[in-house]
């Protein structure tokens, strides 16, 4: 009679762990996956910026009555006039920098550039010297 031997091979726990580690692969993102991840990462900044842009104008608009009628006079800008020259003309006894600042604030100007024919309000505190 012939004897046939039968043995089972059970891998050791260390060998099984190495085999699983070899099979585990790194996460690989496709180009589309990277784009989706970038959009998701930037989404809070996009939302905050959108809210600031859409809601930022509300802070500028107000329903205040504005300056009282007697608190200023008006001057029409002539060709070649600047805020500095107007300030020196309407308030010769004051520092022109302060007068220009008062005119800019009262008129809500974005810059110190003025156009010929533009009407400017002059604070009454400076116009009284004229």
VEXZAKOL-10221 format. One record per residue: x, z, y of N, C-alpha, C in turn. Coordinates in steps of 0.001 Angstrom, whole numbers, m for minus. Layout:
N
R     n.c1     n.c3     n.c2    ca.c1    ca.c3    ca.c2     c.c1     c.c3     c.c2
R        X        Z        Y        X        Z        Y        X        Z        Y
...
END
This chain:
130
R     n.c1     n.c3     n.c2    ca.c1    ca.c3    ca.c2     c.c1     c.c3     c.c2
R      796        0    m1138        0        0        0      868        0     1242
R      308     m618     2202     1045     m711     3434      375      207     4444
R     1177      910     5136      641     1827     6147      751     1183     7516
R     m334     1213     8218     m351      672     9577     m430     1866    10521
R      502     1863    11412      516     2974    12372     m240     2600    13652
R     m960     3544    14157    m1750     3335    15373    m1385     4435    16342
R     m887     4016    17498     m538     5011    18514    m1174     4606    19834
R    m1533     5571    20603    m2085     5317    21937    m1050     5721    22964
R     m974     4935    23959       m5     5206    25018     m761     5689    26245
R     m528     6894    26637    m1162     7477    27826      m79     7597    28889
R     m295     6949    30048      740     7037    31079      821     8451    31642
R     2007     8797    32024     2193    10118    32619     1537    10133    33998
R     1201    11303    34527      555    11383    35845     1424    10785    36964
R     2716    10944    36878     3603    10390    37905     3565     8875    37868
R     3555     8306    36674     3515     6859    36536     2172     6321    37042
R     1079     7018    36809     m245     6588    37271     m313     6609    38797
R      280     7607    39426      278     7711    40884     1051     6553    41502
R     2189     6212    40898     2982     5089    41414     2220     3777    41268
R     1487     3650    40177      726     2423    39966     m378     2290    41014
R    m1051     3380    41336    m2099     3352    42361    m1484     3069    43728
R     m320     3657    44007      335     3443    45293      744     1981    45451
R     1177     1355    44340     1548      m55    44414      334     m926    44686
R     m804     m557    44163    m2012    m1351    44355    m2614    m1180    45751
R    m2403      m33    46370    m2947      217    47707    m2225     m684    48709
R    m2992    m1382    49488    m2399    m2281    50477    m2699    m1774    51876
R    m1934    m2262    52794    m2120    m1921    54190    m3337    m2639    54729
R    m4005    m2035    55710    m5156    m2665    56348    m4652    m3819    57202
R    m5190    m4979    56953    m4803    m6152    57721    m6024    m6675    58455
R    m5859    m6851    59766    m6964    m7334    60590    m6800    m8820    60859
R    m7888    m9511    60813    m7882   m10913    61186    m7874   m11015    62707
R    m7727   m12196    63213    m7731   m12411    64674    m9076   m11961    65247
R   m10149   m12303    64576   m11472   m11888    65042   m11616   m10372    65000
R   m11079    m9750    63975   m11126    m8296    63878   m10353    m7625    64994
R    m9195    m8190    65356    m8416    m7634    66468    m9174    m7760    67783
R    m9842    m8893    67962   m10621    m9084    69195   m11769    m8090    69282
R   m12453    m7884    68174   m13563    m6916    68158   m13039    m5517    68451
R   m11909    m5160    67858   m11325    m3841    68091   m10902    m3685    69554
R   m10348    m4735    70152    m9941    m4671    71564   m11155    m4515    72473
R   m12236    m5217    72171   m13458    m5100    72985   m14039    m3700    72862
R   m14053    m3163    71656   m14579    m1807    71466   m13727     m773    72185
R   m12417     m970    72204   m11531      m32    72897   m11712     m122    74410
R   m11993    m1327    74926   m12133    m1517    76369   m13552    m1254    76863
R   m14486    m1074    75977   m15895     m924    76353   m16152      238    77316
R   m15591     1429    77123   m15841     2501    78103   m15357     2141    79514
R   m14201     1486    79608   m13699     1091    80931   m14597       31    81559
R   m15086     m897    80751   m15967    m1950    81260   m17266    m1342    81771
R   m17817     m384    81049   m19063      263    81461   m18855     1048    82763
R   m17741     1775    82842   m17469     2564    84054   m17269     1656    85261
R   m16543      566    85083   m16315     m363    86182   m17612    m1028    86622
R   m18447    m1399    85675   m19731    m2017    86013   m20618    m1045    86792
R   m20634      207    86364   m21439     1208    87063   m20923     1419    88487
R   m19600     1404    88658   m19028     1587    89988   m19362      406    90891
R   m19291     m809    90343   m19582    m1995    91150   m21057    m2046    91524
R   m21917    m1794    90561   m23352    m1880    90827   m23860     m717    91669
R   m23309      460    91492   m23784     1630    92213   m22991     1940    93466
R   m21845     1276    93661   m20988     1576    94800   m21592     1198    96131
R   m22390      159    96184   m22992     m268    97430   m24044      691    97936
R   m24609     1483    97050   m25646     2424    97446   m25086     3506    98361
R   m23811     3813    98218   m23211     4841    99057   m23060     4357   100500
R   m22964     3048   100696   m22791     2518   102044   m24107     2422   102799
R   m25162     2123   102096   m26455     1971   102748   m27095     3336   102933
R   m27565     3581   104113   m28245     4849   104358   m29400     4602   105312
R   m30266     5560   105396   m31428     5443   106269   m31285     6330   107503
R   m30050     6618   107861   m29820     7413   109062   m30294     6634   110282
R   m30662     7365   111297   m31176     6742   112507   m30080     6007   113272
R   m28823     6335   113042   m27730     5689   113768   m27424     6450   115043
R   m26640     5838   115897   m26254     6481   117142   m27422     6451   118130
R   m27495     7465   118941   m28549     7533   119957   m28328     6420   120991
R   m29393     5990   121636   m29330     4848   122553   m28355     5081   123703
R   m28231     6273   124226   m27370     6528   125377   m25944     6890   125007
R   m25610     6864   123710   m24279     7315   123309   m23250     6193   123283
R   m23654     4985   123674   m22696     3884   123712   m23179     2808   124670
R   m22239     1973   125069   m22586      773   125831   m22012     m410   125056
R   m22387    m1617   125439   m21910    m2779   124692   m21016    m3653   125564
R   m20094    m4334   124881   m19172    m5260   125516   m19174    m6526   124670
R   m19181    m7685   125320   m19083    m8953   124597   m17622    m9393   124586
R   m17114    m9729   123407   m15715   m10118   123252   m15517   m11503   123860
R   m14544   m11607   124770   m14203   m12881   125408   m13111   m13578   124592
R   m12944   m14885   124763   m11864   m15580   124040   m10506   m14951   124361
R    m9721   m14687   123332    m8398   m14089   123508    m8393   m12576   123535
R    m9557   m11945   123558    m9621   m10480   123560    m9267    m9926   122186
R    m8648    m8774   122198    m8403    m8002   120975    m8994    m6624   121190
R    m9109    m5855   120120    m9610    m4488   120281    m8678    m3685   121182
R    m7389    m3954   121106    m6418    m3235   121932    m6652    m3543   123415
R    m6842    m4817   123738    m7050    m5180   125150    m8385    m4634   125660
R    m9400    m4641   124810   m10698    m4077   125203   m10565    m2578   125418
R    m9818    m1910   124534    m9618     m464   124657    m8888     m131   125955
R    m7882     m913   126298    m7148     m655   127553    m8020     m911   128774
R    m8948    m1871   128655    m9811    m2213   129785   m10912    m1172   130002
R   m11568     m716   128917   m12707      191   129084   m12288     1644   129242
R   m11089     2008   128784   m10649     3405   128886    m9174     3461   129252
R    m8843     3127   130512    m7421     3096   130884    m6750     4471   130858
R    m7496     5536   130937    m6907     6869   130940    m6749     7486   129565
R    m7116     6773   128516    m7032     7303   127149    m6021     6516   126324
R    m5592     7122   125246    m4687     6456   124308    m5443     5298   123642
R    m4952     4062   123748    m5671     2915   123164    m5910     3045   121660
R    m5016     3730   120950    m5205     3905   119506    m6472     4687   119204
R    m6719     5728   120008    m7934     6524   119812    m9187     5727   120157
R    m9090     4933   121214   m10241     4126   121641   m10542     3061   120590
R    m9510     2380   120086    m9710     1367   119044   m10337     2012   117812
R    m9853     3178   117424   m10429     3880   116269   m11903     4214   116509
R   m12243     4656   117711   m13639     4958   118034   m14526     3725   117977
R   m14005     2588   118475   m14780     1340   118448   m14978      877   117000
R   m13921      939   116200   m14009      513   114798   m15029     1369   114050
R   m14978     2679   114257   m15914     3582   113556   m17362     3359   114003
R   m17568     3240   115310   m18922     3083   115833   m19554     1767   115377
R   m18755      719   115297   m19276     m595   114913   m19207     m850   113406
R   m18570       43   112656   m18455     m141   111205   m17660    m1378   110845
R   m16581    m1630   111572   m15758    m2820   111326   m14854    m2605   110119
R   m14641    m3695   109356   m13745    m3630   108207   m12293    m3799   108628
R   m12058    m4465   109741   m10696    m4674   110231   m10731    m4643   111755
R    m9570    m4831   112367    m9500    m4815   113827    m9622    m6212   114415
R    m9925    m7190   113579   m10109    m8554   114070   m11522    m8726   114630
R   m11602    m9313   115813   m12901    m9556   116440   m13024   m11031   116772
R   m14258   m11500   116892   m14554   m12901   117186   m15040   m13025   118631
R   m14738   m14144   119227   m15226   m14420   120573   m16754   m14483   120538
R   m17396   m13795   121471   m18857   m13761   121529   m19474   m12595   120765
R   m18664   m11861   120047   m19159   m10713   119273   m19476    m9565   120223
R   m20603    m8884   119982   m20974    m7719   120775   m20433    m6472   120093
R   m19741    m5637   120867   m19187    m4393   120347   m19774    m3211   121104
R   m20074    m2172   120372   m20524     m935   120994   m19292     m121   121374
R   m19286      391   122582   m18179     1211   123079   m18690     2642   123181
R   m17986     3609   122560   m18435     5013   122657   m18560     5444   124111
R   m19619     6155   124412   m19888     6582   125796   m18772     7460   126340
R   m18064     8183   125476   m16984     9037   125947   m15877     8215   126617
R   m15666     7003   126168   m14640     6155   126757   m15173     5260   127853
R   m16433     4891   127773   m17025     3993   128761   m17257     4676   130092
R   m17316     5986   130104   m17594     6705   131353   m16441     6558   132349
R   m15235     6250   131876   m14084     6064   132779   m14120     4712   133452
R   m14901     3792   132927   m14900     2412   133426   m15728     2246   134671
END
